[in-house]
Amino acid sequence: MSQLRYILFVLLFLSILPLSGENILEQKAEKAYAEKNYKEAITLYESISKGGFISYKLYYNLGNAYYKNNELGKAIYNYELANKLQPNHTDIKTNLRIANEKTIDKIESKENFFIGALKTGIVYSLSTTAWAWFSIISLSGAFIFAFIFFISRSLMIKRITFFLGLLSFITCGISLAFGSVSLSSKEELKFAVILNRESKIHEEPNIISKTKFSLHEGSKVGVLETNPEWTNIKLENGNEGWVKTAEVGLF
């Protein structure tokens, strides 16, 4: 029995060791950041990340360190990773917005309303489950208002309940549409952020092909196809091209 306890104690101790190491590195990184030694903070946070530890706080802190170190592309990339894990975090959204405002490339979107809403965060402001509940509540409200409309003898109440019922029904439809777009987009769409100060976008996935245009750090692009060497990207304005995979951060 005592031998079994000893084995369990050793296993527990070994399982705690990586976590303790991460905590030590995190404390050192926070200290380096507080002392404005941003390069050291980046190195320490990256070591934690490469160790397999994933959290929105880690990516957020790493984004802050890169931002302070004037590496805008990598800052935005890590903010996006943090935002993907914690989409309703106010500080993440604020810092991501501030960083995006400093990007050079301003690409106009030619997409429809629903895709535009997806890209600007309207759809992702709620989870797919929350959109489903919002739809159910809206539909329930529509039925309640319809019931009151039919049993009421007051013309004023009939007008009010008709308007509220119609509004609830429309809200239900919009919620269902946004929930559907959110679910399908999370499963299908992939994005990337340009990490280099400037990246050449080629017509073909090879270095000797013609350069179509250039993108600068922090630009967010859609990903059509990727391999270890090249990534096929698409901009919101419809332009497509190939960029070296090492020059983008995929998420």
C-alpha positions, 0 to 999 in steps of 0.5 A, spaced: 500 500 500 505 504 501 509 503 495 502 504 491 502 511 495 509 512 493 508 511 486 502 516 486 506 521 489 511 521 484 506 521 478 503 527 481 510 530 482 512 529 475 505 532 472 506 538 476 513 540 474 512 542 467 506 547 470 511 549 475 516 551 470 511 555 466 509 559 472 517 561 473 518 563 466 511 567 466 513 570 472 520 572 469 517 574 463 512 579 467 518 582 470 522 583 464 516 586 461 515 591 467 522 593 466 521 594 459 525 589 457 521 587 451 525 582 447 527 578 453 519 578 455 518 575 448 523 570 448 520 567 455 513 568 453 515 564 446 518 559 450 512 557 454 508 557 447 513 552 444 512 548 450 505 546 448 502 551 453 496 555 450 492 560 453 488 567 451 492 570 457 499 568 454 497 570 447 495 577 449 501 578 453 505 576 448 502 580 443 503 586 448 510 585 448 511 584 441 507 591 440 511 594 445 517 592 441 514 595 434 513 588 431 506 590 429 505 583 425 506 579 430 503 583 435 496 582 431 497 575 430 498 574 437 492 578 439 488 574 434 490 568 437 488 570 444 481 573 441 480 566 438 480 563 445 476 569 448 472 572 443 468 577 448 475 579 452 474 587 452 482 588 453 484 583 447 479 587 442 481 594 444 488 592 443 487 589 437 483 595 434 488 599 436 494 595 433 489 594 426 489 602 426 496 602 425 497 597 419 499 600 412 494 596 408 487 599 408 483 594 404 476 595 402 471 589 402 467 587 396 463 582 400 456 581 402 453 584 409 453 577 412 460 576 411 462 583 412 459 582 419 463 576 420 469 579 419 468 585 423 466 581 429 458 582 429 457 574 428 463 572 433 460 577 438 456 571 441 458 564 441 454 559 436 450 556 442 448 564 444 446 565 438 441 559 438 438 561 445 437 568 442 433 565 436 429 561 441 428 567 446 426 571 440 421 566 437 418 565 444 417 572 444 414 572 438 409 567 440 407 570 446 406 577 443 402 573 437 397 570 443 396 577 446 395 580 440 389 575 438 386 575 445 386 582 447 380 587 445 384 593 446 386 596 439 393 600 442 395 593 445 394 590 438 398 595 435 404 594 440 404 587 440 403 586 433 410 591 432 413 587 438 411 580 435 414 582 428 420 585 431 421 578 435 420 574 429 425 578 425 430 578 430 429 570 430 431 570 423 437 574 423 440 570 429 439 564 426 442 566 420 448 569 424 449 563 428 449 559 421 454 563 418 458 563 425 458 555 425 460 554 418 465 559 418 469 557 424 469 550 420 471 552 414 474 559 414 482 560 415 485 566 416 493 569 416 496 575 418 502 578 415 508 578 419 514 581 415 515 588 414 513 587 407 511 581 403 511 580 396 505 576 393 506 572 387 502 569 382 505 562 382 507 558 388 515 560 386 520 565 387 521 567 380 513 568 378 511 575 377 509 579 383 502 581 383 502 586 389 505 587 396 502 587 403 505 589 410 505 587 417 499 586 420 494 585 414 489 580 415 488 575 409 483 569 408 487 562 407 485 558 401 490 553 401 497 552 405 503 548 405 510 548 408 513 553 403 507 557 400 500 559 402 495 561 397 491 568 400 485 572 398 484 579 400 477 582 402 477 585 395 477 579 392 485 579 390 489 573 390 496 570 390 501 566 393 506 568 399 511 564 403 508 561 409 514 563 413 512 570 412 505 569 415 501 567 422 496 562 420 490 561 425 
